[in-house]
Amino acid sequence: MLEDIDNTRKDIKDYIEVKIDLIRLHTAENLSRIFSSTPNTAVIGYLLFFVLLFLSFAAGYWFGSLLDSNELGFLLVAVFYLIILVIFLIFRKRIIEKPIIKAIMKLMFPKFSEDEKLL
């Protein structure tokens, strides 16, 4: 009887140790994915910024030539960005926050059922 209890206790202890090791492995895998994708995202973000910057200058000068005033051309581009900012501020939770939360949840808990709602 005592031997069965000792065997059960040992089995439970081994099971807990294996579960802890599994959690450590999943955490290491998820962190390595996050840290490996961060530099790629940063480089893409910087390049996208410069593309947008030069396209904005081109649009400003193009609208300026159409309106015979560079100031009005750049003002038109600025108003466009202001409208985009207002739309972003209104819909930021739906556009940014919820998809990021869902992506992180999916990354951290890959076996989470697709049928269950994350948010």
Beta strands, then each sheet from edge to edge (+ up, - down):
end
